[in-house]
Amino acid sequence: MSRSRRKIPFLPVTTAESEAEDKRIWHRRYRRAEKQRIKKNPDVEPLSKRHCSDPWKMDKDGHHYWADVTAKMLRK
C-alpha cells in the first residue's frame, strides 16, 4: 500500500481515527431491532437504516474538499 493515494482530496472533518466503534454499535442496534420486528410480525417491511442511527452523530461526520493538500494528507 505504499503507492496507494487518494485521487480526489476529500478528507474527513474530524479528529477521530476511525468509525469502527460507532458502526459496531449501530449494527448491533439494527440487528436487535430487526430480530424483534421479525418475531412480532414477519410480514412487515424491513426497518430503514436510518431507524437506529444517524451518520451525523458518528465521530466522523462528513468530508470536505481540500484544495491545498500535501502528499502526506493523500496517503491511504
DOMI-782372 format. One record per residue: residue in one letter; z, x, y of N, C-alpha, C, O in turn. Coordinates in pm, whole numbers, plus 50000, padded with zeros to 5 digits. Atoms other than C-alpha are relative to their C-alpha. Last residue first. Example, Ala and Ser with C-alpha at 12.3 -4.5 7.8 and 13.67 -1.06 7.14 Angstrom:
// residues 2
('S',(49994,49918,49881),(50714,51367,49894),(50073,49923,50109),(50090,49974,50220))
('A',(50000,50089,49881),(50780,51230,49550),(50000,50090,50120),(50066,50194,50118))
***
This chain:
// residues 76
('K',(49943,50108,50081),(50249,49561,50594),(50119,50050,49924),(50182,49975,49849))
('R',(49980,49970,50141),(50167,49803,50873),(50059,49880,49929),(50134,49802,49988))
('L',(50099,50070,50084),(50040,49654,51199),(50012,50034,49852),(49935,49982,49771))
('M',(49971,50142,50001),(50351,49747,51401),(49905,49922,49908),(49940,49813,49861))
('K',(49879,50020,50080),(50312,50115,51308),(50034,49852,49988),(50082,49808,49884))
('A',(50040,49997,50141),(49952,50117,51435),(50122,49974,49909),(50108,49916,49802))
('T',(50022,49866,50053),(50081,50015,51778),(49960,49990,49853),(49974,49885,49792))
('V',(49917,49963,50114),(50041,49677,51940),(49967,50142,49957),(49857,50193,49982))
('D',(49980,49854,50001),(49912,49568,52279),(50099,50038,49891),(50221,50036,49911))
('A',(50123,49931,49958),(49763,49219,52248),(50016,50153,49990),(49925,50222,49944))
('W',(49963,49885,49919),(50044,49060,52046),(49873,50078,50033),(49805,50127,49943))
('Y',(50107,49900,49989),(49970,48711,51915),(50044,50110,50095),(50083,50082,50208))
('H',(50054,49988,49865),(50290,48525,51830),(49892,50107,49999),(49904,50208,49929))
('H',(50073,49876,49977),(50433,48400,51504),(49938,49996,50139),(49917,49888,50195))
('G',(50131,50005,49939),(50694,48138,51427),(49938,50137,50016),(50003,50239,49994))
('D',(50044,50134,49959),(51043,48050,51317),(49867,50000,50073),(49842,49909,50152))
('K',(50128,49964,49939),(51152,48345,51110),(49934,49870,50040),(49881,49798,49955))
('D',(49980,49877,49923),(51519,48263,51052),(49872,50047,50069),(49876,50085,50186))
('M',(49986,49881,50083),(51447,47904,50947),(50012,50124,50089),(49987,50118,50209))
('K',(49857,49969,50012),(51513,47606,51174),(50024,50123,49914),(50138,50168,49900))
('W',(49952,49948,49872),(51151,47586,51292),(50148,50034,49997),(50198,50100,50088))
('P',(50029,49857,49987),(51033,47554,50932),(50049,50061,50131),(50067,50182,50139))
('D',(50083,49988,49881),(51218,47221,50900),(49971,50148,50020),(50064,50226,50038))
('S',(49994,49879,49920),(51363,47137,50563),(49908,49991,50121),(49813,49912,50124))
('C',(49881,49918,50021),(51450,46866,50316),(50012,50119,50092),(50117,50184,50096))
('H',(49882,50082,50022),(51209,46583,50398),(50128,50083,49997),(50232,50040,50048))
('R',(49921,50001,49876),(50945,46812,50549),(50130,49921,49984),(50215,49923,50074))
('K',(49932,49872,49992),(50811,46883,50200),(50087,50009,50126),(50181,50088,50131))
('S',(50076,49902,49922),(50731,46517,50161),(50080,50129,50007),(50202,50129,49992))
('L',(49949,49974,49866),(50901,46333,49879),(49908,50097,50073),(49842,50180,50011))
('P',(49916,49880,49983),(50697,46220,49582),(50043,50018,50146),(49977,49971,50238))
('E',(50072,49879,49959),(50567,45860,49581),(50095,50120,50010),(50212,50102,50042))
('V',(50008,49979,49856),(50780,45603,49397),(49925,50130,50029),(49928,50223,49948))
('D',(50127,50053,49951),(50707,45516,49034),(49979,50022,50150),(49870,49999,50201))
('P',(50109,49903,50016),(50982,45745,48897),(49865,49952,50056),(49773,50033,50070))
('N',(50122,50080,50011),(51262,45528,49041),(49880,50095,49992),(49835,50146,50094))
('K',(49978,50132,49939),(51624,45648,49035),(49878,49910,49981),(49891,49797,49935))
('K',(49903,50075,50080),(51587,45938,48791),(50016,49857,50052),(50028,49763,49974))
('I',(50062,50031,50129),(51266,46059,48960),(50095,49919,49912),(50052,49825,49844))
('R',(50101,50103,49977),(51422,46039,49307),(49937,49956,49869),(49917,49837,49847))
('Q',(49930,50125,49975),(51731,46230,49196),(49901,49885,50020),(49925,49774,49973))
('K',(49939,50043,50126),(51518,46503,49043),(50072,49867,50017),(50062,49778,49931))
('E',(50107,50051,50087),(51306,46520,49359),(50057,49952,49867),(50015,49847,49816))
('A',(50041,50131,49949),(51614,46552,49582),(49891,49938,49913),(49891,49817,49890))
('R',(49890,50095,50026),(51751,46834,49367),(49961,49860,50046),(49984,49763,49974))
('R',(49999,50030,50143),(51417,47018,49366),(50108,49899,49966),(50086,49809,49884))
('Y',(50117,50082,50032),(51391,46990,49746),(49998,49962,49852),(49972,49846,49819))
('R',(49982,50135,49945),(51743,47115,49812),(49887,49906,49958),(49910,49792,49920))
('R',(49890,50058,50077),(51698,47415,49579),(50024,49856,50045),(50040,49765,49963))
('H',(50052,50041,50130),(51358,47488,49735),(50108,49935,49914),(50080,49840,49841))
('W',(50090,50114,49985),(51506,47486,50085),(49949,49950,49865),(49951,49830,49839))
('I',(49919,50118,49969),(51798,47712,49994),(49912,49876,50009),(49947,49770,49956))
('R',(49923,50029,50121),(51567,47969,49829),(50084,49873,50019),(50088,49787,49931))
('K',(50091,50064,50095),(51327,47950,50123),(50072,49962,49871),(50046,49857,49814))
('D',(50032,50133,49950),(51606,48020,50371),(49910,49925,49902),(49931,49806,49878))
('E',(49880,50083,50018),(51730,48312,50160),(49975,49857,50047),(50016,49762,49981))
('A',(49975,50025,50142),(51382,48465,50131),(50119,49907,49980),(50110,49813,49900))
('E',(49962,50140,50008),(51295,48430,50499),(50042,49963,49859),(50056,49845,49827))
('S',(50065,50082,50101),(51291,48806,50551),(50047,49855,50011),(50154,49827,50066))
('E',(50089,49924,50087),(51373,49087,50791),(49919,49908,49910),(49800,49932,49886))
('A',(49972,50009,50144),(51522,48872,51065),(49896,50080,49921),(49780,50088,49960))
('T',(49934,49874,50034),(51494,48987,51428),(50033,50002,49851),(50087,50100,49801))
('T',(49871,50006,50068),(51239,48724,51506),(50064,50138,49994),(50001,50240,50022))
('V',(49910,49998,49886),(50909,48631,51667),(50140,49987,49942),(50192,49876,49929))
('P',(49892,50099,49992),(50681,48720,51379),(50087,50020,50123),(50108,50132,50169))
('L',(49875,49946,50051),(50362,48921,51442),(50111,49896,50016),(50106,49815,50109))
('F',(49905,50110,49990),(50003,48805,51482),(50128,50048,49934),(50130,50072,49814))
('P',(49862,49973,49961),(49808,49127,51543),(50084,49875,50029),(50133,49858,50141))
('I',(49980,50071,49874),(49494,49047,51341),(50146,50016,50039),(50233,49994,49955))
('K',(50127,49995,49926),(49374,49281,51067),(50011,49934,50136),(49940,49971,50230))
('R',(50036,50133,49950),(49715,49361,50928),(49872,50013,50080),(49852,50111,50152))
('R',(49975,50029,49858),(49715,49695,50750),(49969,49854,50030),(49884,49794,49963))
('S',(50001,50143,49973),(49733,49820,50391),(50042,49974,50145),(50148,50017,50188))
('R',(50114,50029,49913),(49644,50187,50366),(49993,49852,50039),(49899,49810,50107))
('S',(49995,49914,49882),(49983,50299,50232),(49885,49972,50096),(49897,49999,50216))
('M',(50000,50082,49880),(50000,50000,50000),(50000,50086,50127),(50020,50034,50236))
***
